[in-house]
Every structure is written in C-alpha cells, then in structure tokens.
Amino acid sequence: MDIEFNKNEDSLKQLSFQLKARHNKVALGGGEKAIAKQHEKGKLTARERINYLLDEGSEFLEIGTFAGEGMYKEYGGCPGGGVVAGIGYVKGRQCMVVANDATVKAGAWFPITAKKNLRAQEIAMENRLPVIYLVDSAGVFLPMQDEIFPDKEHFGRMFRNNAIMSSEGIVQISAIMGSCVAGGAYLPIMSDEAMIVEGTGSIFLAGSYLVKAAIGETIDNETLGGASTHSEISGVTDYKFETDEECLDHIRNIFDKMGDNPKAGFSRVTSAQPKLDPKEIYGILPQDRVKPYDMMDIILRLVDNSEFEPYKDLYGQSLICGLARIDGWAVGIVANQRKIVKSKKGEMQMGGVIYSDSADKAARFIMNCNQKKIPLVFLQDVSGFMVGSKAEHGGIIKDGAKLVNAMSNSVVPKFTIIVGNSYGAGNYAMCGKAYDPRLIYAWPTAQLAVMSGASAAKTLLQIQVASLKAKGEEITPEAEKELLDKITDRYNEQLSPYYAAARLWVDGIIDPLETRQVISTGIEAANNAPITKPFNVGVIQT
C-alpha cells in the first residue's frame, strides 16, 4: 500500500465531490421555489429547455457554470450569472446554446451576465458554431446599469456580435420564451430566425408601465408585444408556438436541414482509451502542491493508448513538449514538468519553473505545430520563469519573450488546462486567458495569481510593516502574525479556482477525468473554422 498515493487520492476525490455538489447547487439557479413558479406559468427552466433541445445522450460542455459565484451578495447573488451556456449537439451538429435563467432575478442582466454571454459568442465566432438563443430576460439589472450598459465589452457588444456573425454566415436562431425587453429585444430579431411562445413570450422596446409613463398610452403587455402581435401584425417574429416543447422541436427541425461547412482538417483517427488508468491521476497529483511529481505520469493517463512522442526530451526538461492523440485528435502538448531535473550542463532545475532552454524548446515546438496544423494543448502547473543573476545573464527575458511570441501568434487552436499552479508570467507563457485559448478549464487543484500565497503574503506583510515603521509605529510579533494571517486568508481566497471561475478567468472547473472530453469537444468545435491566417511570429530575438 502506498500511503502517499492514498492520501493524494482521498484529497483530490474530495475536491471533485465538492465540485459536483457546488455544480448541483448552481444548477438550481434561483432555487426550487423559483423553478416551481416557472412551471406554474407553463414554462420550462433554462436547463430543462436545453436538455429537451439537445440530442438525447449527447455531451453538453457547459461554459461559465460558476460565473458570479460569491458576487453581488448585496443583491442576493446571481447563480451562474443568470444564464446557462455551452457547446452541445442538435441533430448531430455542434452548436452554442445560450439560455437565460428566469429563476435568477427574472433573467436580469448583471455585469457578469454580459461577460458570460460575450464569452459564449466569442467561442461561437472563433469556431464558427451556430448559436441558439433561448430568451427569457427582464433586461438590464437597473441598480448596476452603469457597469452593464455603456462600455465596449458591455451589453451592447452582443448586438454588434449578432451583426458580425450574420455577415460571416454563422447561423443564429432565437426563441422568445419569456420576457424580452428594451435593448435585449434586438438580440432575437438580429438573429436569422426568431420564434415566440404564445402566452409566455413577449418582446418590446418598452413595457406597458414605461409606455404609460413616456407617452400616456394605456396598454397591456400581451397586446403591446405578445406572440399574436409580432407574428400576425408587426411581422417581427417568424413563427409562433403554443408551448416551449413545440418551439424547441422546430429549432431541431431547422438544424436537421442545414448544410455543412468547410472544415479546418485537423487529423483524427479512431479514439482509444489510455492504457494507463486515468483514475490513478487522483493519487499521482500531490496533495501538498510544493511536492514534486512527474507530469509525464499525468500525460500518459490523458492520451490515447498512453502513447506520447516527445520532442527534444533531453533538452529544456522543465517543459515537456511532444505529440499525442486525445480522443483520436492529433495534439501538440506543452506541459510543465514538476519534478527536479538536471541539465546536461549540470544545472539542477526546479519543477514548475521555466528556464531559458525550456522556453527556447517550447517556442520551436509551437512553431512546428503551426507548420503541421496540429492543435496545441497546454497543461499548466507553473510557478513562473527562473530568476537571479545566472538566469538574467543567460537571457531568460529574451527566451521567455520568444516563447510568448510564438504562442501568441499561433494560428492553430490552443486549449489550456490548469492542473495546479498558474502564477505570474508563467500563466502568460503557458497560454493563460489573455492569450485566447479556444477553451480554458481548471482542475479543482488549480490556483491562479501573480505569485504563490505564501510569497505574496510575506511580501505584502513587509510592505505594511515598513509603512507602519515609517510612521513611527512599532509592531509586536503577535500583531505581525495576526496581520500575516489576515493577509494570507484574503490572498488564499483569491487563489481559488472558484474565484477565477466566478470572474470567467477560466471557462469552468472540471474533474480531471473530464479533461479528455473537454479537449476533444474543443478541437471538434475548432475544426469548423478553417485556418485562413498565415503563421507569422514577427521579430524574434535570438
């Protein structure tokens, strides 16, 4: 019996159990009472609509499940950002589905709601995925309108994206299944086709109360903008249905008759499971994130047949580069090696740190993958770049810049999985959110920050103590410890993958065993978008 393995296994399984529990809580949206009210109105909930719409037994990769987690407490919270979004299959065709959750503040838009909707549109645009909008929203959450309405990446950007997608031939279908108010009314009508459910669906620029206040007209909402009005009088909507189910059936019929599009042509063969048991990842990944481990042990449990073709495996060993297949798809993997390695020059290199030789190797490997049209997968467990006089004299900044340059300019799709640490410039070099990965997901063991909690807390403590001393104030050891504990607790909360997921710094948190499916779904989506831009890294210092 391997006691260390068992401890690791217990810890990660517990984190995965907590992940499922938190997901189940978010899935309730505004709670069981709010769900019951939806049913009383003859309406399905957002998740019920999605389940009915998608092909039975097919996968649904949710985006931004934990968006808004722990935010807006003064307003009662906003579970899931008040919207459910993800990549699913309708009549065998991959698509992006975005459904307002009317159980959360009547589907009103918080700042994070806009950010999540824009992320869903971004994924659809990058991968040329058809979009289905299931609209049921009261519009902008007025107490926070200044954070939702006016800026470039706010609410209005959605309608700009509607127009851009339409011009690029990306299909958009909308179903008005509840309220659709004010500026939000443009979203379904800027789609290619719009349908409405009788009795529950309504669409207008201004509701009856605002109409009365603005022009003195007295009118009810159904007459103002109900299904009959827009299907028979205004011509705003294209189809009218009596129930949610009939409406969703019609969307499926539309998808059944859509033509196919050109593909990017990424290599895929018949999928094969890893020969090494993926469940062993639970025991391999150390509970203590400071302890070293061999990242190859993780990789071989993620790739088909546990087969991996290393690139320059004897050089720049703090980064693992090589080719493999995941669910049949060819991938180029760039991963942080977490065990201590010794270079042929006799240098002991710490795990999780990027050195000059490894940065140089990874940059070259990324360029090779672009040359061969192979999607890239980044497995992050990175502390940052090596520091100190030896590293600086050796040109670590130059070599790091080379890696960032090659990665930034990649034209093949990139996918990022944060396994453990994701600190500082290491996050950037390993394709963090700022570098446009098609998808970026974290394991429950992930931590994202500019540096580790211990390092940051000690640095912040030194700054605060120095500030107090400059004012002539002395601090006792007891007070200093209390201050350090307070700083550490606050910083550790910000390190959490849930903190990152709440703000959409990652697209979601997944059990390690879901990693293969996430990457496969992402590459299948990316295969819908042929590469048209030539690969050019620009000027690189050598």
C-alpha positions in Angstrom: 0.0 0.0 0.0 1.3 3.5 -1.0 0.2 5.8 1.8 1.2 8.9 0.0 -0.8 7.8 -3.1 -3.9 7.1 -0.9 -3.6 10.5 0.8 -3.4 12.2 -2.6 -6.3 10.2 -3.9 -8.6 11.0 -0.9 -7.8 14.7 -1.2 -8.5 15.0 -4.9 -11.6 12.8 -4.8 -12.9 15.0 -2.0 -12.3 18.1 -4.1 -14.1 16.5 -7.1 -17.0 15.6 -4.8 -17.2 19.2 -3.6 -17.1 20.3 -7.3 -20.1 18.2 -8.1 -22.0 19.4 -5.0 -21.3 23.1 -5.9 -22.4 22.4 -9.5 -25.7 20.9 -8.4 -26.4 23.9 -6.2 -25.7 26.3 -9.1 -27.9 24.2 -11.4 -30.9 25.1 -9.1 -30.5 28.7 -10.3 -32.8 30.8 -8.1 -33.9 27.8 -6.1 -36.7 25.3 -6.1 -39.5 27.8 -5.3 -38.4 29.9 -8.4 -38.4 26.7 -10.5 -41.9 25.9 -9.3 -43.1 29.4 -10.4 -41.7 28.8 -13.9 -43.6 25.5 -14.1 -46.8 27.2 -12.9 -46.6 29.6 -15.8 -46.3 26.6 -18.2 -42.6 27.3 -18.8 -39.6 25.0 -18.7 -36.5 26.2 -16.9 -33.4 27.2 -18.8 -31.7 23.8 -18.1 -34.9 21.9 -18.9 -35.1 23.7 -22.2 -31.5 22.8 -23.1 -32.0 19.2 -22.1 -35.1 18.9 -24.3 -33.4 20.7 -27.2 -30.1 18.7 -27.3 -29.7 15.2 -28.9 -30.6 12.6 -26.3 -27.5 11.1 -24.7 -25.1 13.7 -26.3 -22.4 15.6 -24.4 -23.0 19.2 -23.2 -19.9 21.2 -22.4 -21.0 24.0 -20.1 -19.3 27.3 -20.2 -19.1 29.6 -17.1 -21.0 27.3 -14.7 -19.6 29.2 -11.7 -19.9 32.7 -13.2 -20.9 35.2 -10.5 -20.1 32.7 -7.6 -19.9 34.7 -4.4 -20.5 38.0 -6.2 -23.4 40.6 -5.8 -24.2 39.5 -2.3 -25.8 42.8 -1.6 -28.4 41.9 -4.3 -28.9 38.3 -3.2 -26.3 36.8 -5.6 -26.5 35.8 -9.3 -26.0 32.0 -9.6 -24.4 31.0 -12.9 -24.6 34.7 -14.0 -28.3 34.2 -14.6 -27.7 32.3 -17.8 -26.8 28.8 -18.9 -24.4 28.4 -21.9 -22.4 25.7 -23.5 -21.5 23.6 -26.5 -23.9 20.8 -27.4 -25.4 18.8 -30.3 -28.6 19.4 -32.1 -29.4 16.8 -34.9 -25.8 15.8 -34.7 -24.5 19.3 -35.3 -22.3 21.1 -32.8 -23.7 24.4 -31.6 -23.5 27.0 -28.9 -26.6 27.3 -26.7 -27.3 30.4 -24.6 -30.4 30.2 -22.3 -31.5 33.0 -19.9 -32.3 31.6 -16.4 -35.5 33.3 -15.4 -35.3 31.8 -11.9 -32.4 34.2 -11.2 -33.8 37.8 -10.9 -36.2 37.1 -13.8 -33.2 36.6 -16.0 -32.0 40.2 -15.5 -28.5 41.1 -16.8 -25.8 41.6 -14.2 -22.3 42.7 -15.3 -21.1 39.0 -15.2 -24.2 38.0 -17.3 -23.0 40.3 -20.1 -19.4 38.9 -19.8 -20.7 35.3 -19.9 -22.9 36.0 -23.0 -20.0 37.7 -24.7 -17.7 34.7 -23.9 -20.3 32.3 -25.4 -20.5 34.5 -28.6 -16.6 34.7 -28.7 -16.4 30.9 -28.7 -19.1 30.6 -31.4 -17.3 33.2 -33.6 -13.9 31.7 -33.2 -15.2 28.2 -34.1 -18.0 29.2 -36.5 -20.6 27.4 -34.4 -24.3 28.0 -35.0 -25.9 29.8 -32.0 -29.3 29.1 -30.4 -30.5 31.8 -28.0 -33.4 30.8 -25.6 -34.5 34.2 -24.5 -36.3 34.8 -21.2 -35.0 38.0 -19.6 -36.2 41.1 -17.8 -33.3 43.1 -19.3 -30.6 45.1 -17.6 -30.4 44.9 -13.8 -31.0 48.6 -13.2 -29.2 49.1 -9.9 -26.0 48.2 -11.8 -26.7 49.7 -15.2 -23.5 51.8 -15.1 -21.5 48.6 -15.1 -23.5 46.9 -17.9 -24.6 49.4 -20.4 -22.1 51.9 -21.9 -18.6 50.3 -22.3 -17.1 48.3 -25.2 -17.4 44.9 -23.6 -20.9 45.6 -22.1 -24.4 44.7 -23.1 -24.4 46.5 -26.4 -21.5 44.4 -27.7 -23.8 41.4 -28.0 -25.8 43.1 -30.8 -22.7 44.1 -32.6 -21.6 40.4 -32.4 -25.1 39.4 -33.8 -24.5 41.6 -36.8 -20.9 40.4 -37.3 -21.8 36.7 -37.1 -24.7 37.2 -39.5 -22.3 38.8 -42.0 -19.9 35.9 -41.7 -22.6 33.3 -42.3 -22.7 32.0 -38.7 -26.3 30.8 -38.2 -28.2 32.3 -35.2 -31.7 31.1 -34.2 -33.6 32.7 -31.3 -36.6 31.6 -29.3 -38.5 34.1 -27.3 -39.8 32.0 -24.4 -40.4 34.7 -21.8 -39.8 38.4 -21.4 -37.6 40.2 -23.9 -37.3 43.8 -23.0 -35.7 47.1 -24.2 -32.2 46.7 -25.8 -32.4 43.0 -25.3 -35.2 42.9 -27.8 -32.7 43.4 -30.6 -30.9 40.1 -29.9 -33.5 37.7 -31.2 -34.5 40.0 -34.0 -30.9 40.3 -35.2 -30.8 36.5 -35.4 -31.5 34.8 -38.7 -34.8 33.5 -37.5 -37.0 34.3 -34.4 -39.8 32.3 -32.9 -42.1 33.1 -29.9 -44.1 31.1 -27.5 -47.8 32.2 -27.1 -48.9 33.3 -23.7 -45.4 33.5 -22.1 -43.2 35.1 -24.8 -43.2 38.9 -25.2 -40.9 41.4 -26.9 -41.0 45.2 -26.8 -38.6 48.1 -26.5 -40.6 49.4 -23.6 -43.1 47.6 -21.4 -46.6 48.8 -20.6 -45.6 50.8 -17.5 -42.9 52.7 -19.3 -45.2 53.3 -22.3 -47.7 54.8 -19.9 -45.1 57.0 -18.3 -43.5 58.1 -21.6 -46.4 58.8 -23.9 -49.5 58.3 -21.7 -50.8 55.2 -23.6 -52.6 52.5 -21.6 -52.0 49.1 -23.0 -51.3 45.6 -21.6 -48.1 43.7 -22.4 -49.7 41.0 -24.5 -51.3 43.4 -26.8 -48.2 45.6 -26.9 -45.7 42.8 -27.7 -47.1 39.3 -27.3 -46.9 36.4 -29.7 -50.0 37.3 -31.8 -48.9 40.9 -32.1 -45.5 40.1 -33.5 -46.5 37.0 -35.6 -49.7 38.5 -37.1 -49.4 42.3 -37.0 -45.8 43.6 -36.8 -44.0 40.6 -38.5 -41.2 40.9 -36.0 -41.2 37.1 -35.3 -41.2 34.3 -37.9 -43.0 31.6 -36.0 -45.5 31.2 -33.2 -45.9 28.1 -30.9 -48.2 27.1 -28.1 -45.6 25.5 -25.9 -41.9 25.5 -25.1 -41.6 22.0 -26.4 -43.2 22.8 -29.8 -40.8 25.8 -30.2 -37.7 23.7 -29.4 -38.9 20.9 -31.8 -39.0 23.5 -34.6 -35.4 24.6 -33.8 -34.4 20.9 -34.1 -36.2 20.7 -37.5 -34.3 23.8 -38.7 -30.9 22.2 -37.7 -31.9 19.0 -39.4 -31.9 20.7 -42.8 -28.8 22.9 -42.5 -26.0 22.3 -44.9 -22.4 21.5 -43.9 -19.5 23.9 -43.8 -15.8 23.5 -44.8 -13.6 22.0 -42.1 -10.1 23.0 -40.8 -8.9 19.5 -41.5 -7.2 18.6 -38.2 -6.0 15.0 -38.0 -8.4 12.5 -36.3 -8.3 8.7 -36.2 -10.4 6.2 -34.2 -10.4 7.1 -30.5 -8.6 4.9 -28.0 -8.7 5.0 -24.2 -5.4 5.4 -22.3 -3.7 2.1 -21.5 -2.8 3.5 -18.0 -5.8 4.1 -15.8 -6.9 7.8 -15.8 -8.3 7.3 -12.3 -4.7 7.0 -11.0 -4.3 10.7 -11.6 -6.2 11.2 -8.3 -3.3 9.5 -6.4 -0.4 10.9 -8.6 -1.1 14.6 -8.1 0.3 15.5 -4.7 -2.0 16.9 -2.0 0.9 19.2 -1.0 1.4 21.4 -4.0 5.0 22.0 -3.1 6.0 18.4 -3.6 7.5 17.3 -7.0 5.9 14.8 -9.3 6.4 13.6 -12.9 4.0 15.4 -15.3 4.5 12.5 -17.7 2.6 10.3 -15.3 -0.4 12.6 -15.8 0.0 13.0 -19.6 0.2 9.2 -20.2 -3.2 8.9 -18.4 -4.8 11.5 -20.7 -3.6 10.5 -24.1 -4.8 7.7 -26.4 -3.1 4.3 -25.8 -0.9 6.2 -23.3 1.4 6.9 -26.3 3.4 10.1 -26.4 6.1 11.2 -28.9 8.5 13.6 -27.0 10.2 16.5 -28.7 13.8 17.2 -27.6 13.2 15.3 -24.4 16.8 15.6 -23.2 16.9 19.4 -23.6 15.0 22.0 -21.7 13.5 19.4 -19.5 11.4 21.7 -17.2 8.9 21.9 -20.1 7.6 18.7 -21.7 6.8 19.0 -25.4 5.5 16.3 -27.7 2.8 14.8 -30.0 -0.1 12.6 -29.0 -3.7 11.9 -29.7 -6.7 12.7 -27.4 -9.9 11.0 -28.3 -8.4 10.4 -31.8 -7.4 14.1 -32.4 -3.7 14.8 -33.0 -2.4 17.3 -30.4 0.9 19.0 -29.6 1.3 19.1 -25.8 3.3 21.7 -23.8 3.4 20.9 -20.1 5.3 22.0 -17.1 7.5 19.2 -15.6 7.1 19.3 -11.8 10.0 17.0 -10.9 13.5 18.3 -10.3 15.7 17.7 -13.4 19.4 18.0 -14.0 20.5 19.6 -17.3 23.5 18.3 -19.3 25.3 21.4 -18.2 25.0 20.2 -14.6 22.3 22.7 -13.5 19.6 21.5 -11.1 16.3 22.8 -12.4 13.3 23.2 -10.1 10.0 21.7 -11.2 7.3 24.1 -12.4 9.9 26.8 -13.3 10.5 27.8 -16.9 14.2 28.1 -17.8 15.9 29.6 -20.9 16.5 26.2 -22.5 12.9 25.0 -22.0 11.4 28.3 -23.2 13.6 28.0 -26.3 12.5 24.5 -26.9 8.8 25.2 -26.4 8.9 28.2 -28.8 10.4 26.0 -31.5 7.8 23.2 -30.8 4.9 25.6 -31.1 6.2 26.8 -34.4 6.5 23.2 -35.6 2.8 22.5 -34.6 1.7 25.6 -36.6 3.7 24.3 -39.6 1.9 20.9 -39.4 -1.6 22.2 -38.5 -1.7 20.4 -35.1 -3.8 21.9 -32.3 -1.9 22.8 -29.1 -2.8 21.7 -25.5 -1.1 23.5 -22.6 -1.0 21.7 -19.2 -0.2 24.3 -16.6 1.5 23.7 -13.2 3.8 26.7 -13.3 5.5 28.9 -10.7 7.0 31.3 -13.2 10.3 31.9 -15.0 13.7 31.4 -13.4 15.1 34.5 -11.7 18.5 35.5 -10.4 21.8 36.7 -11.9 22.6 33.4 -13.7 19.2 33.4 -15.4 19.3 37.1 -16.3 22.8 36.8 -17.7 21.7 33.8 -19.7 18.9 35.8 -21.4 15.8 34.4 -19.7 13.8 37.5 -20.7 14.8 37.1 -24.4 14.0 33.4 -24.4 10.8 33.9 -22.5 9.7 36.6 -25.0 10.4 34.1 -27.8 8.0 31.6 -26.2 5.3 34.2 -25.6 5.7 35.5 -29.2 5.4 32.0 -30.8 2.4 31.1 -28.6 0.6 34.5 -29.1 0.9 34.3 -32.8 -0.2 30.7 -33.2 -2.9 30.2 -35.7 -3.7 26.6 -34.7 -6.3 26.4 -31.9 -5.0 26.4 -28.3 -6.5 24.7 -25.3 -5.4 25.3 -21.7 -5.9 23.0 -18.7 -4.7 24.4 -15.3 -3.7 21.4 -13.3 -2.0 23.1 -10.4 -0.2 26.4 -10.1 -0.7 29.2 -12.6 1.5 32.0 -11.3 2.7 35.3 -12.8 4.3 35.3 -16.2 4.1 31.5 -16.2 0.4 31.9 -16.7 1.0 34.1 -19.7 3.7 31.9 -21.4 1.6 28.8 -20.9 -1.4 30.3 -22.7 -3.5 31.9 -19.9 -6.8 33.6 -20.6 -5.2 36.7 -22.1 -3.7 34.7 -25.0 -7.0 33.5 -26.5 -7.2 29.8 -25.8 -10.3 28.4 -27.5 -11.2 26.9 -24.1 -9.5 27.2 -20.7 -10.5 24.9 -17.8 -9.1 24.3 -14.4 -8.9 21.3 -12.1 -10.1 21.7 -8.5 -6.4 21.7 -7.6 -5.7 24.9 -9.6 -4.5 28.2 -8.2 -4.3 31.4 -10.2 -2.4 34.5 -9.0 0.6 36.7 -9.7 2.6 34.6 -7.2 2.0 31.9 -4.6 0.0 32.7 -1.5 3.0 32.3 0.9 5.2 34.6 -1.2 2.6 37.2 -1.7 1.5 37.3 1.9 5.1 37.8 3.1 5.7 40.5 0.5 2.5 42.3 1.5 3.4 42.0 5.2 6.8 43.5 4.7 5.3 46.5 2.8 2.7 47.1 5.6 5.2 46.7 8.4 7.6 49.1 6.6 4.7 51.6 6.2 3.9 51.4 9.9 7.6 51.9 10.9 7.8 54.9 8.6 5.0 56.4 10.7 7.0 55.7 13.9 4.7 52.8 14.9 6.3 49.5 16.2 4.5 46.2 15.6 4.7 43.3 18.1 5.4 39.8 16.9 1.8 38.8 17.9 0.3 41.7 15.9 2.6 40.9 13.0 1.4 37.2 13.0 -2.2 38.4 13.2 -1.6 40.7 10.2 0.1 37.9 8.2 -2.8 35.5 8.9 -5.3 38.1 7.7 -3.4 38.8 4.5 -2.9 35.1 3.9 -6.6 34.3 4.3 -7.6 37.0 1.9 -5.0 36.1 -0.7 -5.8 32.4 -0.5 -9.4 33.1 -1.2 -8.4 34.9 -4.4 -6.2 31.9 -5.4 -9.1 29.6 -5.5 -10.2 28.2 -8.9 -13.8 29.2 -7.9 -12.7 32.8 -7.6 -11.3 32.6 -11.1 -14.3 30.8 -12.5 -16.7 33.3 -10.9 -15.0 36.1 -12.9 -14.6 33.9 -16.1 -10.8 33.9 -16.0 -11.4 30.2 -16.8 -14.4 28.7 -18.6 -15.0 26.3 -15.8 -13.7 23.8 -13.3 -13.7 20.1 -14.2 -12.9 16.7 -12.6 -9.5 15.5 -14.1 -11.4 12.6 -15.7 -13.4 15.1 -17.8 -10.2 16.6 -19.4 -10.1 14.3 -22.5 -13.8 15.1 -23.3 -13.2 18.9 -22.9 -10.2 18.9 -25.2 -12.0 16.7 -27.8 -15.1 18.8 -27.8 -12.9 21.9 -28.2 -11.0 20.6 -31.1 -14.2 19.3 -32.8 -15.5 22.8 -32.5 -12.3 24.4 -33.8 -12.4 22.0 -36.8 -15.5 24.0 -38.0 -13.3 27.1 -38.6 -10.7 26.7 -41.4 -7.4 28.5 -40.7 -7.1 31.4 -43.0 -4.4 33.5 -41.3 -0.8 32.7 -42.2 1.5 31.9 -39.2 4.0 34.7 -38.7 5.8 35.3 -35.4 7.3 38.7 -36.4 10.6 39.7 -34.9 12.2 37.2 -32.5 15.5 38.0 -30.6 17.9 35.2 -30.9 
